[in-house]
Amino acid sequence: MSSTRTRTTNVLIIGAGGGGLRAAIAATQAGADVLIVGKRARNDAHTVLAAGGVNAVLGTRDPEDSVEQHFADTYRDGYELADPRMVEILVEESPAAVLELADWGCPFARTEDGRIDQRLFGAHTYRRTCYAGDWTGRAIVRTLGRRVTELGVPVLEGVYVTRLLVADETCFGAYAVDLTSGERLVLLADAVVLATGGHTRIWRRSSSRRDENYGEGMALAFDAGLRLAHMELVQFHPTGMLWPEDVAGTLVTEAVRGEGGRLTNANGDRYMQRYDPERLELSTRDRVAFANYTEIVEGRGGPHGGVFLDVSHLPKATILEKLPRMYRQFVEYEMLDISREPMEVAPTAHYSMGGVVVDPETTATDVDGLFAAGEVTSGVHGANRLGGNSLAEVLVFGRLAGEHAARLAVSRDASIHPRRVIEEAADEVDRSIRKGDELARPMQRAVRDVMWRFCGVVREAEGLDRGLAEVDAIADTARNVDVSPNEEGWADLGHLFDLRAALLTARATLLGASAREESRGAHRRADFPALDPNLRLAFEARRDGDGAPMLTAVPLPDVSNRLRPALQTPAPELSGTRLLD
């Protein structure tokens, strides 16, 4: 048996990506004692893969831009499934968040007069995407990480949280295991912030890496009694790498299209003229992904089963300045010079637009003392996320989560830590360490194959039913997974909990996709190709008597009177010369 250590803090942050780091900074500045725990190494959370930029209405390139237009772009192209108040908060507070980040040293690209430069991303009316080359997420994480270090906030790396500690509908911390030593950690806190990312790794082709985004935080929240909404709304980024196999799905950033990249099929046709003749490659992600998918399944794909994304018409100097990471990525993985030859790409599961239901103003959940921010939550993006809004989301709502968690934590006179709840969490880990005939890794792959086949870019009822049956069969087999810690560490245990999270989030996603009998944004049903106005609602998954997800249809709030006119005003026409000037 491994030893157990107890650590106590005011605010516990679970997740060391952009949202978690920003929450930690805010909570510390609000006077709280803060502890961050993350399963990956410091500065290597999933946020580093957000390459293209972060949105904020600064007006550097287009002074006519406004927060009202940013709201209209986000809400309208989210197909009216977003929480309008969350969108309003996002667009109003992102400019200050970006300027603050710049003050902390984030190396944003600058114009000749020293202002933060902005590029155009798909479906945005104006250029409002601030960027650091094509590695913006990494630049942001490094900047936030430096700030966390300056504030003296401790960060525990390689720690897997297996359960939230909840009693009497109040969260008082988390139970965790160090994946290197096997040491158990009882993390007691007055408030907890979940910032653990999404569940896109449960698809075979995904922009997430091997041991992240199985929906771990969503599973923790669900087991604690929280609601998950919009789980079926998953964004398939139009462009992911296809080969070699070990990097299939790796993101090819939207910045490539933002800088003028063109999509063609195997016949050389620039086919976006047929899918969105006005916006072409800068259409919404759901439309471009569907166009790419359609070209591929109808037999107009390339040798690896993809379509072609070409920037060879741009000067090489421009590519090296604006897209340095993409240039190196294709040289390193495929020995392909994108300044000379097109990239072969295909849709890849990229972003969870559903997740934990939170209060827009505070990010509080249904459990007292538990907050959530970033991709683990639902509400901001609706049925389609605009590029650049995710990094804005983690900055804005990460700060709100940290501030409100700290406010609650420092106001509490005392907190109760029932021993039975901690013992139950320990027993769960004990029961998981056992000999078995199966390994978690192949079963993770099995879940990913099921979701790719039956709940991918296009879905239909028969396939979704088959997907549910196959997920249930994998869950039965998962009871016999071998977890045998050895001198190399406790990775087996992490793989098992990842598998359990994948099975839960897969089932919730399949149920939501079955219930949403329409095509809206990133959710496309071959058997229900039209949008149904009556389905402007959220399907929320809650625990039934056996702990499994059951769905409830919940109406969505209306847009405020102040912002309704923005939705009624037609978007201005764009000039094609705006991309590079």
Backbone torsions as a table, in degrees:
resi	resn	phi	psi	omega
1	MET	NA	138.5	178.9
2	SER	-81.0	157.1	178.2
3	SER	-73.3	162.1	178.8
4	THR	-123.0	134.0	179.1
5	ARG	-124.3	141.1	178.6
6	THR	-109.1	132.4	174.2
7	ARG	-125.5	141.0	-176.9
8	THR	-121.7	137.6	179.9
9	THR	-151.1	165.9	174.1
10	ASN	-72.6	-52.3	-175.9
11	VAL	-125.5	123.0	175.7
12	LEU	-101.0	125.2	177.6
13	ILE	-106.0	120.9	178.4
14	ILE	-102.9	106.1	-176.7
15	GLY	120.5	128.0	-175.3
16	ALA	-113.6	28.5	173.8
17	GLY	-87.0	-162.1	-176.2
18	GLY	-58.8	-44.4	-179.1
19	GLY	-65.7	-43.4	179.9
20	GLY	-66.4	-43.2	179.5
21	LEU	-64.7	-42.2	-179.8
22	ARG	-67.0	-36.6	176.6
23	ALA	-63.9	-40.8	-179.3
24	ALA	-63.7	-41.1	178.3
25	ILE	-62.5	-46.5	-178.2
26	ALA	-64.3	-43.0	-178.9
27	ALA	-65.4	-40.3	178.5
28	THR	-64.8	-44.4	179.6
29	GLN	-66.0	-21.8	177.8
30	ALA	-85.8	1.7	174.0
31	GLY	100.2	8.2	-177.7
32	ALA	-94.3	153.3	169.1
33	ASP	-83.4	130.3	-168.7
34	VAL	-128.4	143.5	173.5
35	LEU	-133.1	132.1	176.4
36	ILE	-107.7	134.7	171.8
37	VAL	-124.7	139.6	179.7
38	GLY	-144.7	149.2	-179.1
39	LYS	-82.4	-20.6	178.6
40	ARG	-102.9	170.3	177.8
41	ALA	-66.9	154.0	178.9
42	ARG	-55.8	142.1	-179.5
43	ASN	65.3	19.5	-179.8
44	ASP	-131.3	25.9	175.8
45	ALA	-73.2	169.9	-173.7
46	HIS	-60.5	-23.2	-179.8
47	THR	-56.4	-27.9	-177.7
48	VAL	-63.8	-18.5	-178.4
49	LEU	-87.7	-5.1	175.7
50	ALA	-78.8	101.4	-163.4
51	ALA	-93.6	-40.8	-161.0
52	GLY	-75.2	-39.3	-179.1
53	GLY	162.2	-179.6	-178.6
54	VAL	-130.2	135.1	-172.7
55	ASN	-89.2	137.5	174.1
56	ALA	-162.3	138.7	178.9
57	VAL	-80.5	92.6	177.6
58	LEU	-107.1	-24.4	178.2
59	GLY	73.7	20.4	-179.5
60	THR	-59.4	-52.7	-178.9
61	ARG	-92.7	-34.0	-176.4
62	ASP	-127.7	89.8	-177.2
63	PRO	-59.8	-21.0	-178.5
64	GLU	-77.5	-5.7	178.6
65	ASP	-63.7	156.3	-178.7
66	SER	-150.7	160.1	177.0
67	VAL	-66.1	-29.8	177.3
68	GLU	-64.3	-39.4	178.4
69	GLN	-71.1	-37.7	176.0
70	HIS	-61.6	-41.9	175.9
71	PHE	-59.9	-48.3	-177.1
72	ALA	-62.1	-43.0	178.9
73	ASP	-60.8	-45.1	-176.2
74	THR	-69.5	-47.1	-175.7
75	TYR	-71.9	-43.7	-177.5
76	ARG	-66.0	-45.6	-178.6
77	ASP	-82.7	-0.9	165.6
78	GLY	-91.7	7.6	175.8
79	TYR	58.4	34.1	173.0
80	GLU	61.1	26.5	174.9
81	LEU	-103.1	-3.1	177.1
82	ALA	-76.5	160.1	169.8
83	ASP	-79.5	113.0	-173.6
84	PRO	-60.3	-30.4	178.8
85	ARG	-69.1	-37.4	178.1
86	MET	-65.9	-40.0	177.8
87	VAL	-63.7	-42.2	-180.0
88	GLU	-59.8	-45.3	178.4
89	ILE	-62.5	-42.9	-179.4
90	LEU	-57.1	-52.3	-173.0
91	VAL	-72.9	-30.2	-179.3
92	GLU	-74.6	-34.2	-171.9
93	GLU	-101.2	-11.9	-178.1
94	SER	-66.4	-34.8	177.9
95	PRO	-58.7	-46.1	179.2
96	ALA	-64.9	-35.1	-179.6
97	ALA	-65.1	-40.9	179.9
98	VAL	-70.4	-42.7	179.0
99	LEU	-63.5	-38.1	176.8
100	GLU	-62.2	-44.0	179.3
101	LEU	-61.4	-40.2	177.2
102	ALA	-62.9	-39.9	177.8
103	ASP	-62.4	-29.8	178.6
104	TRP	-82.9	1.2	173.6
105	GLY	104.4	10.2	179.4
106	CYS	-65.3	127.9	-172.2
107	PRO	-81.9	62.3	177.2
108	PHE	-64.1	148.2	172.4
109	ALA	-62.1	145.6	-176.0
110	ARG	-124.4	151.7	172.2
111	THR	-79.6	173.8	-177.9
112	GLU	-61.3	-28.9	179.6
113	ASP	-90.4	8.5	171.7
114	GLY	94.4	-3.0	179.5
115	ARG	-80.3	158.9	177.9
116	ILE	-65.9	124.5	-179.0
117	ASP	-74.9	158.7	-179.5
118	GLN	-139.7	137.5	178.6
119	ARG	-114.3	165.4	179.8
120	LEU	-92.2	129.8	174.7
121	PHE	-111.5	162.1	-176.0
122	GLY	-54.8	132.8	174.6
123	ALA	72.2	3.7	172.4
124	HIS	-86.5	136.5	-179.9
125	THR	-68.4	-36.9	-177.7
126	TYR	-127.1	168.1	176.2
127	ARG	-78.3	106.6	-178.9
128	ARG	-134.3	10.4	-177.2
129	THR	-95.3	108.4	176.9
130	CYS	-80.0	146.1	-170.8
131	TYR	-150.6	158.4	169.3
132	ALA	-123.4	91.4	-173.5
133	GLY	54.3	-130.1	172.4
134	ASP	-121.6	37.3	177.0
135	TRP	-136.4	40.1	-173.6
136	THR	-61.5	-42.5	-179.6
137	GLY	-59.4	-43.1	178.4
138	ARG	-64.6	-40.2	178.7
139	ALA	-62.0	-40.3	-179.9
140	ILE	-67.6	-44.8	-179.8
141	VAL	-62.5	-41.4	179.1
142	ARG	-64.3	-40.2	179.5
143	THR	-65.4	-47.2	177.8
144	LEU	-64.3	-38.6	178.9
145	GLY	-61.7	-40.7	176.7
146	ARG	-62.7	-41.0	-179.6
147	ARG	-64.6	-41.6	177.0
148	VAL	-60.1	-42.2	178.7
149	THR	-64.9	-42.6	178.3
150	GLU	-59.8	-34.5	-179.4
151	LEU	-83.3	-6.2	177.6
152	GLY	75.4	26.5	-179.9
153	VAL	-80.0	124.1	179.0
154	PRO	-72.8	144.3	178.9
155	VAL	-128.2	123.0	175.2
156	LEU	-98.2	120.1	-178.8
157	GLU	-99.2	158.8	176.4
158	GLY	64.7	30.9	-178.1
159	VAL	-112.8	127.2	-178.6
160	TYR	-106.3	118.2	177.0
161	VAL	-82.7	120.9	-177.1
162	THR	-97.2	-23.2	-179.4
163	ARG	-160.2	143.0	168.2
164	LEU	-81.5	140.9	179.8
165	LEU	-92.3	112.4	-175.0
166	VAL	-131.7	133.0	174.1
167	ALA	-143.7	136.3	180.0
168	ASP	52.7	43.4	177.9
169	GLU	58.4	30.3	177.3
170	THR	-130.6	131.0	178.5
171	CYS	-89.9	129.3	180.0
172	PHE	-122.8	20.0	176.5
173	GLY	141.8	-155.9	-177.4
174	ALA	-151.3	157.3	174.9
175	TYR	-109.1	137.3	-173.4
176	ALA	-146.6	165.7	178.6
177	VAL	-131.0	133.4	173.0
178	ASP	-75.8	118.9	-172.8
179	LEU	-75.9	-6.6	175.2
180	THR	-95.0	-50.9	-175.0
181	SER	-95.5	-20.5	-174.7
182	GLY	82.6	0.9	178.7
183	GLU	-60.7	136.1	175.8
184	ARG	-85.5	142.9	-179.9
185	LEU	-125.9	121.0	170.8
186	VAL	-98.4	108.6	-173.9
187	LEU	-103.5	99.9	-177.3
188	LEU	-90.9	135.6	-176.9
189	ALA	-151.1	153.6	174.9
190	ASP	-79.6	-23.6	177.5
191	ALA	-152.6	150.4	-177.3
192	VAL	-130.0	138.6	175.3
193	VAL	-117.0	122.1	173.3
194	LEU	-88.9	123.0	177.2
195	ALA	-143.1	60.2	-165.5
196	THR	-104.5	1.3	178.6
197	GLY	86.3	-168.6	-170.4
198	GLY	-103.9	-150.1	-175.1
199	HIS	-133.9	27.5	-174.9
200	THR	-74.1	-13.3	178.6
201	ARG	-69.8	-9.8	-179.5
202	ILE	-82.0	5.7	171.3
203	TRP	-105.9	146.3	-174.7
204	ARG	-59.1	-43.3	178.1
205	ARG	-106.1	112.8	-171.3
206	SER	-143.4	147.0	176.1
207	SER	-81.8	-5.6	176.5
208	SER	-80.3	158.0	-179.8
209	ARG	-89.7	-176.9	-163.8
210	ARG	-62.2	-43.7	-172.5
211	ASP	-116.2	44.9	178.1
212	GLU	-146.0	157.5	171.5
213	ASN	62.3	44.8	168.3
214	TYR	-90.6	5.2	-176.3
215	GLY	86.2	28.3	-175.7
216	GLU	-58.6	-46.0	180.0
217	GLY	-68.3	-35.8	176.3
218	MET	-63.2	-40.7	178.5
219	ALA	-66.0	-41.9	176.4
220	LEU	-58.8	-45.3	-178.8
221	ALA	-65.1	-44.9	-179.3
222	PHE	-60.9	-44.5	179.5
223	ASP	-66.0	-22.8	178.0
224	ALA	-86.6	0.6	176.6
225	GLY	99.7	8.4	-179.3
226	LEU	-82.9	163.2	177.5
227	ARG	-92.8	141.7	172.1
228	LEU	-113.0	129.7	-178.1
229	ALA	-121.1	153.3	173.6
230	HIS	58.3	31.5	-176.4
231	MET	-64.0	-24.6	179.4
232	GLU	-75.5	-12.0	-175.9
233	LEU	-91.3	91.5	-176.0
234	VAL	-120.2	128.7	-178.5
235	GLN	-85.4	125.5	171.1
236	PHE	-98.1	110.0	178.8
237	HIS	-64.2	137.7	-175.0
238	PRO	-62.1	-26.8	-169.1
239	THR	-130.4	106.4	171.0
240	GLY	-125.9	156.9	178.1
241	MET	-67.0	156.0	-178.2
242	LEU	-111.1	-27.4	-178.8
243	TRP	-153.6	161.5	-6.7
244	PRO	-59.7	164.0	-173.7
245	GLU	-56.6	-36.5	-175.2
246	ASP	-72.6	-9.5	175.9
247	VAL	-120.3	10.0	179.8
248	ALA	-57.5	130.8	-177.6
249	GLY	99.0	-15.6	179.8
250	THR	-54.9	134.7	-170.4
251	LEU	-64.9	137.0	165.5
252	VAL	-109.6	104.4	-165.7
253	THR	-57.4	149.8	176.2
254	GLU	-62.3	-18.1	176.7
255	ALA	-58.7	-27.4	177.6
256	VAL	-61.6	-44.4	177.0
257	ARG	-75.2	-32.7	177.9
258	GLY	-63.2	-28.6	178.7
259	GLU	-91.7	4.7	174.4
260	GLY	114.3	12.5	179.1
261	GLY	-63.7	143.6	-178.2
262	ARG	-116.4	141.4	178.6
263	LEU	-101.4	132.1	174.9
264	THR	-136.5	157.9	175.0
265	ASN	-97.3	-173.4	-176.9
266	ALA	-64.7	-19.3	178.4
267	ASN	-88.2	-1.6	-178.9
268	GLY	84.8	7.4	-179.1
269	ASP	-79.5	133.3	172.7
270	ARG	-84.7	83.8	-163.1
271	TYR	-73.4	-15.2	179.2
272	MET	-62.8	-15.2	174.2
273	GLN	-63.4	-23.7	179.4
274	ARG	-89.0	-24.5	-174.5
275	TYR	-97.7	-33.2	177.9
276	ASP	-157.6	82.2	-172.8
277	PRO	-63.8	-19.2	-179.6
278	GLU	-85.6	-47.3	-174.6
279	ARG	-96.5	-17.1	178.4
280	LEU	50.0	-127.4	-176.4
281	GLU	-67.0	-14.0	179.4
282	LEU	-100.1	26.3	170.4
283	SER	-71.8	178.2	177.8
284	THR	-64.5	154.6	-176.9
285	ARG	-61.0	-37.3	-178.8
286	ASP	-64.3	-38.4	-179.3
287	ARG	-70.9	-41.9	180.0
288	VAL	-67.6	-39.8	177.9
289	ALA	-62.6	-43.3	179.2
290	PHE	-65.2	-39.2	177.6
291	ALA	-62.3	-46.4	178.9
292	ASN	-61.0	-45.2	179.5
293	TYR	-59.8	-45.1	-177.7
294	THR	-64.2	-44.5	178.5
295	GLU	-58.9	-38.2	-178.5
296	ILE	-71.1	-49.9	-174.6
297	VAL	-71.9	-21.0	177.5
298	GLU	-90.1	9.6	169.9
299	GLY	91.3	15.4	-179.5
300	ARG	-108.5	27.9	179.9
301	GLY	-89.9	170.8	-178.6
302	GLY	-87.1	-168.4	-174.2
303	PRO	-64.1	-25.7	178.1
304	HIS	-101.3	9.4	178.3
305	GLY	84.2	29.2	-179.9
306	GLY	-128.9	-174.0	172.4
307	VAL	-110.7	178.1	-171.7
308	PHE	-114.7	134.3	177.0
309	LEU	-116.3	120.8	-167.7
310	ASP	-123.3	128.2	172.2
311	VAL	-123.0	13.2	-174.6
312	SER	-66.7	-13.8	176.8
313	HIS	-79.2	-11.3	178.5
314	LEU	-86.1	151.5	174.2
315	PRO	-60.8	141.0	-179.1
316	LYS	-58.9	-35.5	179.0
317	ALA	-60.9	-37.7	177.4
318	THR	-65.0	-43.2	179.4
319	ILE	-61.7	-44.5	-178.4
320	LEU	-68.1	-28.9	179.0
321	GLU	-80.7	-45.9	-172.6
322	LYS	-91.5	-27.8	-174.4
323	LEU	-130.5	49.0	-174.3
324	PRO	-64.4	-37.3	-178.0
325	ARG	-69.1	-41.3	179.1
326	MET	-65.1	-38.8	178.5
327	TYR	-59.6	-48.1	-179.5
328	ARG	-68.5	-37.5	-177.8
329	GLN	-58.8	-44.8	-178.0
330	PHE	-75.7	-30.7	174.5
331	VAL	-66.6	-44.5	-175.7
332	GLU	-69.0	-40.5	-174.4
333	TYR	-91.7	-31.8	-174.4
334	GLU	-124.7	-2.8	-173.2
335	MET	53.8	42.8	-178.2
336	LEU	-113.3	128.5	177.1
337	ASP	-94.6	104.7	-174.1
338	ILE	-70.9	-10.5	174.5
339	SER	-78.8	-9.5	-179.1
340	ARG	-118.6	-32.9	-173.4
341	GLU	-131.4	151.8	178.1
342	PRO	-74.1	155.3	174.1
343	MET	-88.5	142.2	172.2
344	GLU	-97.4	125.9	-170.6
345	VAL	-137.3	165.1	176.8
346	ALA	-155.8	161.9	179.4
347	PRO	-58.6	148.7	-179.3
348	THR	-143.2	138.3	178.4
349	ALA	-62.0	124.7	-167.0
350	HIS	-128.7	-34.0	-172.2
351	TYR	-152.5	136.3	176.8
352	SER	-91.1	112.9	178.7
353	MET	-88.2	-11.6	173.5
354	GLY	-102.6	174.7	179.7
355	GLY	156.6	-149.2	-174.4
356	VAL	-70.1	136.2	176.0
357	VAL	-79.2	126.9	-179.3
358	VAL	-130.4	162.0	173.3
359	ASP	-76.3	127.5	-176.4
360	PRO	-58.5	-37.2	-173.7
361	GLU	-75.8	-33.0	-170.9
362	THR	-122.8	-13.8	-171.9
363	THR	66.8	14.1	178.1
364	ALA	-69.9	149.1	177.7
365	THR	-103.0	-172.9	179.6
366	ASP	-72.1	-14.8	179.4
367	VAL	-100.9	126.8	-178.3
368	ASP	-59.7	133.5	178.2
369	GLY	87.2	-1.3	-177.7
370	LEU	-116.6	124.3	-179.6
371	PHE	-121.2	164.5	179.4
372	ALA	-151.5	147.1	-178.6
373	ALA	-151.2	149.5	176.2
374	GLY	91.7	-153.5	-171.9
375	GLU	-66.2	-17.8	178.2
376	VAL	-70.2	-13.2	-176.1
377	THR	-103.7	167.9	171.9
378	SER	-113.0	165.0	170.0
379	GLY	125.4	-36.1	-171.9
380	VAL	-82.0	-39.6	-163.9
381	HIS	-103.1	-13.8	-179.0
382	GLY	62.7	-133.1	-174.9
383	ALA	-95.4	4.8	178.8
384	ASN	-164.0	124.6	179.5
385	ARG	-93.1	132.8	172.8
386	LEU	-80.4	137.3	178.4
387	GLY	-55.8	139.9	-179.6
388	GLY	91.2	-15.1	179.8
389	ASN	-79.9	-21.3	-177.3
390	SER	-69.8	-43.2	178.5
391	LEU	-67.8	-35.0	173.9
392	ALA	-62.9	-40.1	-179.3
393	GLU	-60.3	-47.1	-176.4
394	VAL	-67.1	-32.8	178.8
395	LEU	-70.6	-47.6	-175.7
396	VAL	-70.3	-52.0	-174.8
397	PHE	-82.4	-23.1	170.9
398	GLY	-62.1	-43.9	177.2
399	ARG	-62.5	-46.1	179.5
400	LEU	-60.1	-43.4	-179.9
401	ALA	-61.0	-45.5	-179.7
402	GLY	-64.2	-43.0	-179.2
403	GLU	-63.6	-46.1	-176.3
404	HIS	-75.2	-32.8	175.0
405	ALA	-64.3	-42.6	179.1
406	ALA	-65.1	-41.3	-179.9
407	ARG	-59.4	-43.5	178.5
408	LEU	-67.9	-44.5	-174.3
409	ALA	-62.3	-46.5	-175.5
410	VAL	-75.3	-13.9	179.7
411	SER	-89.5	-11.3	-176.9
412	ARG	-79.0	133.8	177.9
413	ASP	-76.0	-40.6	-178.5
414	ALA	-160.7	157.6	176.3
415	SER	-130.0	150.3	-177.9
416	ILE	-99.9	137.0	-179.1
417	HIS	-124.1	77.5	-176.4
418	PRO	-58.1	126.9	-177.3
419	ARG	-62.7	-34.2	-176.9
420	ARG	-62.1	-35.5	-179.4
421	VAL	-67.6	-41.7	178.3
422	ILE	-65.9	-40.0	179.3
423	GLU	-65.4	-37.3	177.7
424	GLU	-64.1	-39.1	177.7
425	ALA	-65.7	-39.6	177.8
426	ALA	-66.3	-41.6	179.1
427	ASP	-61.5	-37.7	179.1
428	GLU	-60.4	-42.6	178.0
429	VAL	-67.8	-42.7	179.1
430	ASP	-57.4	-45.5	-179.0
431	ARG	-66.2	-24.1	-177.5
432	SER	-79.5	-20.5	-179.0
433	ILE	-90.5	100.1	-174.9
434	ARG	-159.4	158.8	174.3
435	LYS	-74.4	144.9	178.7
436	GLY	-155.2	173.1	-177.9
437	ASP	-96.1	-4.8	-176.2
438	GLU	-122.6	155.7	173.3
439	LEU	-111.8	148.8	-175.8
440	ALA	-69.3	-36.0	-174.7
441	ARG	-55.9	-53.8	179.2
442	PRO	-61.0	-29.4	-179.9
443	MET	-75.6	-33.2	171.4
444	GLN	-59.8	-44.8	178.6
445	ARG	-61.4	-38.4	179.6
446	ALA	-62.6	-41.9	177.0
447	VAL	-62.0	-43.5	-178.2
448	ARG	-63.9	-39.2	177.6
449	ASP	-64.3	-42.8	179.9
450	VAL	-61.1	-46.8	-176.9
451	MET	-67.7	-35.6	179.2
452	TRP	-68.0	-39.9	-178.1
453	ARG	-73.3	-40.1	-168.3
454	PHE	-112.1	-13.1	-177.3
455	CYS	-140.0	43.2	-177.4
456	GLY	-92.2	-140.2	-175.8
457	VAL	-60.4	-38.3	177.6
458	VAL	-125.8	134.0	-177.1
459	ARG	-122.7	163.6	171.2
460	GLU	-155.3	161.4	-167.5
461	ALA	-57.8	-46.6	-176.5
462	GLU	-61.1	-43.5	179.4
463	GLY	-66.5	-38.4	178.5
464	LEU	-64.9	-38.9	176.4
465	ASP	-63.8	-42.8	177.4
466	ARG	-63.6	-38.8	178.3
467	GLY	-61.5	-43.5	177.6
468	LEU	-61.3	-42.5	-179.9
469	ALA	-64.1	-41.2	-178.3
470	GLU	-71.5	-36.1	176.0
471	VAL	-63.4	-41.8	177.9
472	ASP	-62.3	-38.3	179.2
473	ALA	-66.6	-40.3	177.2
474	ILE	-64.3	-39.3	179.0
475	ALA	-61.6	-38.0	177.5
476	ASP	-63.1	-44.3	-179.8
477	THR	-67.8	-30.2	-176.8
478	ALA	-64.7	-14.4	177.7
479	ARG	-68.7	-12.3	-176.0
480	ASN	-115.2	30.4	-180.0
481	VAL	-77.1	136.6	178.4
482	ASP	-83.0	128.2	173.3
483	VAL	-126.7	104.8	-174.9
484	SER	-128.5	88.4	178.4
485	PRO	-58.7	144.5	178.9
486	ASN	-144.1	-165.2	-176.0
487	GLU	-65.1	-15.4	178.5
488	GLU	-87.0	-3.5	175.5
489	GLY	117.2	-164.1	-172.3
490	TRP	-113.2	32.3	-177.7
491	ALA	-60.7	-34.9	179.6
492	ASP	-53.9	-39.3	-178.1
493	LEU	-67.4	-42.2	176.7
494	GLY	-62.1	-40.2	178.7
495	HIS	-62.3	-39.5	179.8
496	LEU	-65.2	-45.3	179.8
497	PHE	-68.0	-33.6	172.7
498	ASP	-61.0	-43.2	179.6
499	LEU	-62.0	-44.0	179.0
500	ARG	-61.8	-40.7	177.1
501	ALA	-64.1	-41.6	179.9
502	ALA	-61.7	-41.8	-179.5
503	LEU	-65.4	-40.9	178.9
504	LEU	-66.8	-49.8	-176.8
505	THR	-69.0	-32.0	175.8
506	ALA	-63.5	-45.3	-179.6
507	ARG	-63.9	-44.1	179.2
508	ALA	-63.0	-37.5	179.8
509	THR	-68.6	-45.1	179.2
510	LEU	-63.0	-39.8	178.0
511	LEU	-64.0	-44.2	179.0
512	GLY	-64.3	-40.3	179.6
513	ALA	-66.7	-33.8	176.6
514	SER	-68.2	-40.4	-177.2
515	ALA	-71.9	-32.9	-177.0
516	ARG	-83.3	86.0	-175.9
517	GLU	-86.8	67.4	179.3
518	GLU	-164.3	172.9	168.9
519	SER	-114.7	121.8	-176.5
520	ARG	-149.2	115.8	177.8
521	GLY	61.5	-129.5	-177.1
522	ALA	-72.9	-12.7	179.5
523	HIS	-95.4	111.5	-178.9
524	ARG	-122.3	123.9	177.1
525	ARG	-107.5	120.5	177.4
526	ALA	-62.5	-30.4	-178.1
527	ASP	-90.8	-7.9	175.0
528	PHE	-137.9	74.3	-171.2
529	PRO	-73.6	-12.1	-177.1
530	ALA	-99.3	154.4	172.9
531	LEU	-77.5	134.5	179.8
532	ASP	-105.1	111.5	-179.0
533	PRO	-58.1	-24.3	-180.0
534	ASN	-74.9	-10.3	-179.2
535	LEU	-102.3	24.6	169.7
536	ARG	-78.9	77.4	-176.8
537	LEU	-157.6	171.3	177.9
538	ALA	-107.4	136.8	168.8
539	PHE	-95.0	112.7	-177.9
540	GLU	-101.7	133.2	177.4
541	ALA	-97.3	127.0	177.2
542	ARG	-127.0	162.2	178.5
543	ARG	-72.6	133.3	170.8
544	ASP	-90.1	-170.6	-176.4
545	GLY	-62.4	-23.3	179.2
546	ASP	-98.9	4.9	179.8
547	GLY	86.3	4.8	179.4
548	ALA	-90.7	158.7	180.0
549	PRO	-73.6	136.4	170.5
550	MET	-128.0	147.6	-172.1
551	LEU	-99.2	145.5	171.6
552	THR	-132.7	133.5	176.7
553	ALA	-85.6	126.8	-174.2
554	VAL	-126.2	128.3	177.8
555	PRO	-62.7	152.4	179.4
556	LEU	-101.1	150.5	179.4
557	PRO	-68.5	159.2	179.9
558	ASP	-90.0	162.3	176.8
559	VAL	-72.5	143.0	-179.9
560	SER	-66.3	155.9	178.6
561	ASN	-60.1	-31.6	-179.2
562	ARG	-65.5	-36.2	-174.1
563	LEU	-99.8	-10.8	-178.8
564	ARG	-58.4	-38.9	178.5
565	PRO	-59.4	-30.5	-179.8
566	ALA	-63.0	-31.4	179.8
567	LEU	-78.5	-20.4	-177.3
568	GLN	-92.0	-9.6	179.9
569	THR	-91.4	123.7	179.4
570	PRO	-60.3	142.4	177.5
571	ALA	-68.3	139.4	179.1
572	PRO	-65.5	152.2	178.6
573	GLU	-71.9	146.3	-178.1
574	LEU	-104.7	148.9	174.0
575	SER	-96.2	136.1	-178.9
576	GLY	-64.7	-16.0	-179.6
577	THR	-80.2	-4.9	-174.4
578	ARG	-73.4	-15.8	-173.1
579	LEU	-64.5	-44.4	-168.6
580	LEU	-115.0	-4.4	-176.7
581	ASP	-78.6	NA	NA
